[in-house]
Amino acid sequence: MIKLESNISLLRGWTSISAYEKGLFRFPRIKSSEGFYLYDENNNQYIDGKSQMMNVSFGHSVKAFKEAVLGQWDEVAFMPTMDGHGNPIAERFADKLLSILPPYFKSVYCSGSGTSSCEIAVQIARDYWLLKNREKKTKVISIQGGYHGNSTLMSEISEHGEFNKAYRLNDTATYIKLIQPYCYRCPLNLAYGKCSEKCADALKQQLEKIDLEEVGVIIFEAVQGNGVVQLPESYIRVLEDAAKQHDILLIADEVLTGFGRTGYDFAFLKYSLKPNIICLSKTLSNGLLPLGATVFDDKITSLLKERDIQIGSTQDGNPVCTALGSAVIDYFKAEDWSLRVQKLGDYFLGKLKSEVYDFPIVGDIRGSGLLLCIELVEDKTSKEPYLKMENIHNLFIHNGLFAFVESNYVVFVPPYIVDEKVIDDMVNICKRVFQLCLKG
Ligand SMILES: Cc1ncc(COP(=O)(O)O)c(C=O)c1O
């Protein structure tokens, strides 16, 4: 018997106390974890199909990570970077991180989350233009549907919805959003595969209407986590051209996609793109401790050399967190995880397309590597979004699979250590859940 979480004194993100009281979108109380499995207090087993908020990419019980954390705890457990302190553990982490990135990246700021890594990227980008005496370059461009975090600034830059209405700045003159190349729901009403990627032309036209001399930065996710929307190559090239022609810094938000998730070490590498700043978190610490990193290219680094950078917060560069980050980077370097993810992702996507697509509630199946989305609809022709998502959520839980259920999406983001057998199990659970849904 599965007992769902019932303590209502704890405020949780992305849900309400009253939803909890009604029993909606609850999870079982997890007591232990091993590899890609989670166990609740009654020993029911669940496949972790979402790597717990897309974090635990190498699985739940990597010994090397535990040793790195406990070893560092015994040596020196706290040392800041904020007041310019010497911190050899954070320094080692920064060097290791730079060693796996293109060599033109030269410096790293350590922080505590994906939100802070993006916020610091935008702050420093603005500082860069001030230092260059280009005070007008204050505008920030992002892409509709994107997600860059939950602070006030990042809520403004992310997709606007009812959920973040009270948290954002509501300054659409400074924070500009570009059309989203969401192929399944094409903003130009074109059919995918027959569209010649016309969204790139539409993007060009949109950019022509903006005074790009006032734009300091473009922030993007090469694959948007929200609904798993992949930016087409031609769309990326338009962004790249605009950045080159109008002196705009490019920020690649790799908080979700970094470290192999999409089948590439970093998603921007697929496009041979050269962003100026990269934002990282999640897999960077395997989700085990708070850690974010913002990485800067040579031109920003050299300008910042003389600058007293007043950013970040007290916990930044925490030795236990950065020692864990170093262990994660070593682990990532020791094996070709991206290749593994690419192969497993192709297998998983192929199975979903051949065995799940025909269900009448399945509108689209898409993704890259082990970041896959099933978009659910009431009707395949009208594409009206499927509504009974809490039922879907509960059915997945009761059938032993944690999937990321949000809007009308079911997103699978399993740890990289899954194999074909577990993928088959996930596909079979998916079929069972959709069959049960159709029965009502
Ligand atoms: C692409 C992207 N950027 C930023 C964030 C914010 O990260 P965090 O929740 O660690 O603050 C997320 C979180 O899901 C994300 O997916």
The ligand as an ORCA input file, in Angstrom:
! r2SCAN-3c Opt
* xyz 0 1
  C      17.754     25.750    -17.408
  C      17.599     26.089    -15.973
  N      18.130     27.229    -15.498
  C      18.028     27.580    -14.204
  C      17.363     26.780    -13.313
  C      17.251     27.189    -11.867
  O      18.013     26.324    -11.096
  P      17.760     26.170     -9.518
  O      16.431     25.524     -9.346
  O      18.901     25.308     -9.049
  O      17.832     27.519     -8.915
  C      16.795     25.578    -13.747
  C      16.051     24.715    -12.823
  O      15.307     23.839    -13.166
  C      16.907     25.224    -15.113
  O      16.386     24.096    -15.596
*
